[in-house]
Amino acid sequence: MSLFKIISRSPTLCQPKLRVASIGICLPKLTRPISSRGTQFTLNNGQKIPAIGFGTFQDPELQEDAVCSALKIGLRLIDTARVYDVEEQVGKGIRKSGVPREEIFLGTKLWCNSYHPDDVENALDESLVSLGTPYVDLLLMHYPCTFARGPEPFPRDSSGKMILGKTTYVDTWKAMEKLLKTGKTKAIGVSNFSKGELETLMRECSVAPAVHQMEVHPYLQQKSFNQWLRSQGIHVIQFSPLGNMNDFYRNTGWSKDVSHTKRIIDQPILQEIGRKYGKSTVQVALAWGVNSGRSVIPKSTIDWQIKENVEADFELDPEDMTKIETLDIKARFNDPSFDYQWRLYSDLEGIEGTVEGRTH
């Protein structure tokens, strides 16, 4: 029996009204009600987390209205990070939406230059000020590697190599555990960890991660790792749930050749399944994640795409889930290992073809 649990099915969401924001339009007119199951999962601390969320990577000038629209349309899981440099816009979007803070599951991530135990709480405090909230529902460690302390998010030496910090992710995690007692975060978790790194945390620390946010999509299914995470009661949030749809993976300095493969939405299998349900290939890819017991956080600043993402919460037949399994080519698009001077995902699939290059 799986350890994840669907805890609620929301009725069809009401059609929201048009709202004119101070910059642009917060929400479009919709011609029909939005259909969504409103699936949620239970974390190992009892918290409820929505299955469909909203990612805020990139496009800082658009995030305020995009977050507002996402919340008004019906999404309740908002994912951001300190290094995205959009927390202020995310907070403004939340307030502009009028949705009560307690109805929103808000997560952010601690960046690698703030991993020293003495810096962790101050870094969270800065995020809370930027977001305009007294707490977050989830605080994640963004990567397992530690960068040198200081204001520079990507500290480099004279040759351009990243300067690593002197403390470990275990030290950081122990500091994060203390934050649970402050009420500033309700849960803690990690992102981009290997199995071995997670095992180290669980062996040497007191609190098991509530969440592991990692790259998962039909091209990178990581079946055995996902099964292990579920057996440990660690919920998975899929970032890049649409694989190489984002041009970032084709344009970044460490772009891998595999990122130029056929886009997931162009796969005939997903197109065939989409026609069966009257859904788009994007919705099928997201539904695959939800039906696998994971949350997904697609990103978009376009209202009709956000609406489409909400409606990706639908049931797929077992035979269609099996068809999607055949798309697994173990293609990992997010792998800045050489830039970060840390062999990320060392015991996981998809690390072949990693190349050297700078993120920024």
C-alpha positions in Angstrom: 0.0 0.0 0.0 1.3 3.4 -0.9 2.1 5.9 1.9 0.7 8.9 0.2 -3.0 9.6 0.8 -5.4 11.7 -1.2 -7.2 13.6 1.5 -9.8 15.6 -0.4 -11.7 16.2 -3.6 -12.8 19.7 -4.1 -15.9 20.5 -6.0 -15.7 22.3 -9.4 -14.1 25.7 -8.8 -16.3 28.7 -9.2 -15.7 31.0 -12.2 -13.6 34.0 -10.8 -14.5 37.5 -11.7 -12.3 39.9 -13.7 -9.9 41.8 -11.6 -7.9 44.7 -12.9 -4.6 45.0 -11.2 -2.4 48.0 -10.8 -0.2 46.6 -13.6 -2.0 44.6 -16.3 -4.9 42.3 -15.6 -4.8 40.0 -12.6 -7.3 37.6 -14.0 -8.9 37.0 -17.4 -12.6 36.5 -18.0 -13.3 32.8 -18.1 -16.1 31.4 -20.3 -16.8 28.3 -18.1 -16.1 27.0 -14.6 -12.7 25.3 -14.0 -12.8 21.6 -13.5 -10.4 20.1 -10.9 -10.5 17.3 -8.4 -8.6 19.5 -5.9 -6.3 16.6 -4.9 -4.2 17.0 -1.9 -1.6 14.8 -0.2 -0.6 14.4 3.5 3.0 15.1 4.5 4.8 13.1 7.3 4.0 15.9 9.7 0.3 15.9 9.0 0.2 19.0 6.8 -1.9 18.9 3.6 -0.2 19.9 0.3 -2.0 20.4 -3.0 -1.2 18.2 -5.9 -1.1 21.0 -8.5 1.1 24.1 -7.7 2.6 27.1 -9.3 6.4 27.6 -9.9 7.9 31.1 -9.9 11.3 30.6 -11.5 12.2 33.4 -14.0 10.2 36.4 -15.2 10.4 38.6 -12.1 8.5 41.5 -13.8 5.5 39.2 -14.4 5.3 37.2 -11.2 3.1 39.6 -9.2 0.2 39.4 -11.6 0.9 35.7 -12.4 0.8 34.7 -8.7 -2.4 36.7 -8.3 -4.0 35.1 -11.3 -2.9 31.6 -10.2 -4.5 32.0 -6.8 -7.7 33.6 -8.1 -8.0 30.7 -10.6 -7.8 28.2 -7.8 -4.2 27.1 -7.3 -3.1 27.0 -3.6 0.5 25.7 -3.7 3.0 28.5 -4.5 6.7 27.5 -4.8 9.5 30.1 -4.9 13.2 30.5 -3.8 15.5 33.1 -2.4 17.8 32.8 -5.4 15.0 33.3 -7.9 14.9 36.9 -6.6 11.1 37.1 -6.9 10.0 36.7 -3.3 8.8 40.3 -3.1 6.7 40.0 -6.2 5.3 36.7 -5.0 4.2 38.3 -1.7 2.6 41.2 -3.5 0.7 38.7 -5.8 -0.6 36.8 -2.8 -1.9 40.0 -1.1 -3.4 41.3 -4.4 -5.3 38.0 -4.9 -7.3 38.5 -1.7 -6.9 34.8 -0.9 -6.4 34.4 2.9 -2.8 33.4 3.7 -4.0 30.4 5.7 -5.5 28.9 2.6 -2.2 29.0 0.7 0.6 26.4 1.0 3.7 28.6 0.4 7.2 27.2 0.1 10.6 28.9 -0.4 14.2 27.7 -0.6 17.3 28.5 1.3 20.2 29.3 -1.0 23.7 27.8 -0.8 25.5 30.9 0.4 23.3 30.9 3.6 24.0 27.4 4.7 26.3 28.2 7.6 24.2 27.4 10.8 24.6 30.9 12.0 23.1 32.3 8.8 20.0 30.0 8.4 17.5 31.8 10.5 18.5 35.2 9.3 18.1 34.0 5.7 14.6 32.8 6.4 13.8 36.0 8.2 14.9 37.9 5.0 12.6 35.7 2.9 9.7 36.3 5.3 10.2 40.0 5.0 10.3 39.9 1.2 7.3 37.6 1.1 5.4 39.8 3.6 4.3 36.8 5.7 5.1 35.7 9.3 5.7 32.1 8.2 6.2 29.7 5.3 4.6 26.3 5.1 7.7 24.7 3.7 11.4 25.6 3.8 13.7 23.6 1.5 17.5 23.4 1.2 18.0 24.2 -2.5 21.0 22.0 -3.2 23.3 19.8 -1.0 26.4 21.9 -1.8 27.5 24.8 0.4 28.9 28.0 -1.1 31.1 30.5 0.7 29.2 32.7 3.2 28.4 36.3 2.1 26.1 38.4 0.0 27.2 36.9 -3.3 24.9 34.1 -4.3 27.4 32.6 -6.7 30.9 33.3 -5.1 33.7 32.6 -7.6 37.5 32.8 -7.4 39.7 34.6 -9.9 39.4 31.7 -12.4 35.6 31.7 -12.2 35.4 28.6 -10.1 32.7 28.4 -7.4 34.0 28.9 -3.9 32.6 26.2 -1.6 31.7 26.8 2.1 33.3 25.2 5.1 30.2 23.6 6.6 28.1 20.7 5.4 24.4 20.2 4.5 24.1 18.2 7.8 25.1 21.3 9.7 22.5 23.3 7.7 19.8 20.7 8.3 20.3 20.7 12.1 19.9 24.5 12.0 16.7 24.1 10.0 15.3 21.6 12.5 15.5 24.4 15.2 13.4 26.6 13.0 10.4 24.3 13.4 10.1 25.4 17.0 10.0 29.1 16.1 6.8 28.8 13.9 8.6 30.5 11.1 8.2 27.4 9.0 5.8 24.5 9.4 7.9 21.9 7.6 11.4 21.5 6.2 12.7 19.5 3.3 15.4 19.3 0.6 15.8 19.7 -3.1 18.2 18.1 -5.6 19.6 15.6 -3.1 20.9 12.1 -4.0 19.7 9.0 -2.1 22.9 8.8 -0.2 22.7 12.4 0.9 19.2 11.9 2.1 20.3 8.7 4.0 23.0 10.7 5.7 20.6 13.3 6.8 18.2 10.7 8.2 21.0 8.9 10.0 22.7 11.9 11.5 19.7 14.2 12.2 16.5 14.2 14.2 13.8 15.2 11.7 13.2 13.4 8.4 12.5 15.7 5.4 8.8 16.2 4.8 9.5 16.9 1.1 12.1 16.2 -1.6 11.7 18.6 -4.5 13.4 17.1 -7.6 13.3 16.8 -11.4 10.7 14.3 -12.4 8.9 14.1 -15.7 8.0 11.3 -18.3 11.6 11.5 -19.6 13.1 11.1 -16.1 10.8 8.9 -14.0 13.3 7.7 -11.4 11.1 4.8 -10.5 13.2 3.1 -7.8 14.2 6.4 -6.2 10.6 7.5 -6.1 9.6 4.2 -4.5 12.2 4.6 -1.9 11.2 8.1 -1.0 7.6 7.0 -0.6 8.7 4.1 1.6 10.4 6.7 3.8 7.4 8.9 4.0 9.0 11.7 2.0 6.7 13.5 -0.4 8.0 14.4 -3.8 7.3 17.7 -5.5 8.2 17.5 -9.2 10.0 20.6 -10.6 10.3 20.8 -14.4 7.4 18.5 -14.6 7.2 19.2 -18.4 10.9 18.3 -18.9 12.7 20.3 -21.5 9.8 22.7 -22.3 11.8 25.5 -20.7 14.3 27.1 -23.0 16.6 27.6 -19.9 17.8 24.0 -20.3 18.8 24.6 -23.9 20.5 28.0 -23.2 22.3 27.7 -19.9 26.1 27.4 -19.9 25.9 23.7 -18.8 23.2 22.7 -21.3 23.3 19.0 -22.1 22.9 17.6 -25.6 19.8 15.6 -24.4 18.0 18.9 -23.6 17.6 19.3 -27.4 15.6 16.1 -27.7 12.0 16.2 -28.8 9.8 18.1 -26.4 7.6 16.1 -24.2 4.4 17.7 -25.5 5.3 16.5 -29.0 5.3 12.9 -28.0 2.6 10.9 -29.9 1.8 8.8 -26.9 0.8 11.8 -24.8 -1.1 13.3 -27.8 -3.0 10.0 -28.1 -3.8 9.9 -24.4 -4.8 13.5 -24.5 -7.4 12.9 -27.3 -8.9 10.1 -25.2 -9.6 12.5 -22.3 -10.1 15.7 -24.2 -6.9 17.1 -22.6 -3.7 18.6 -23.8 -0.3 16.8 -23.7 0.7 19.3 -21.0 -2.2 18.2 -18.9 -1.5 14.5 -19.5 2.1 14.9 -18.4 1.0 16.8 -15.2 -1.7 14.3 -14.5 0.8 11.5 -14.7 2.7 13.1 -11.8 -0.4 13.6 -9.7 -1.7 10.0 -10.4 1.8 8.8 -9.2 1.2 10.5 -5.8 3.4 13.5 -6.4 2.8 17.3 -6.5 3.8 19.2 -9.6 4.8 22.8 -9.9 4.6 23.9 -13.6 5.5 27.5 -14.2 3.7 30.0 -16.5 2.8 33.6 -16.5 0.1 33.2 -19.1 -3.5 33.0 -17.7 -4.9 30.4 -20.1 -1.9 28.1 -19.4 -2.3 28.5 -15.7 -6.0 27.6 -16.0 -5.0 24.5 -18.1 -2.6 23.5 -15.4 -5.3 23.6 -12.8 -7.4 21.3 -14.9 -4.6 18.7 -15.1 -5.8 17.1 -11.9 -7.8 14.2 -13.4 -7.6 10.4 -13.2 -5.7 8.4 -15.8 -6.5 4.8 -16.5 -3.9 2.3 -15.5 -3.2 1.3 -19.1 -2.4 5.0 -19.9 0.0 5.2 -16.9 1.7 2.1 -18.3 2.0 3.7 -21.8 3.7 6.8 -20.3 6.2 4.6 -18.5 7.7 3.7 -21.9 8.8 7.4 -22.4 11.4 7.1 -19.7 14.8 7.8 -21.3 16.5 8.8 -18.1 17.1 12.4 -19.4 18.1 14.7 -16.6 18.1 18.3 -17.8 19.0 20.1 -14.6 22.6 19.3 -13.8 25.0 22.2 -12.9 27.4 19.8 -11.1 30.6 21.2 -12.7 29.6 24.8 -12.1 28.7 24.1 -8.5 31.9 22.0 -7.9 29.7 19.2 -6.5 28.8 15.9 -8.1 25.0 16.2 -7.8 22.7 13.2 -8.1 25.7 10.9 -7.8 23.8 7.7 -7.2 20.8 8.6 -9.4 19.8 8.1 -13.0 20.5 10.6 -15.8 23.9 12.0 -14.9 25.5 11.0 -18.1 26.5 13.8 -20.5 27.0 16.4 -17.8 29.0 19.3 -19.2 31.0 22.2 -17.7 29.6 25.7 -17.9 28.4 28.6 -15.8 24.9 29.1 -14.6 25.4 32.9 -14.3 
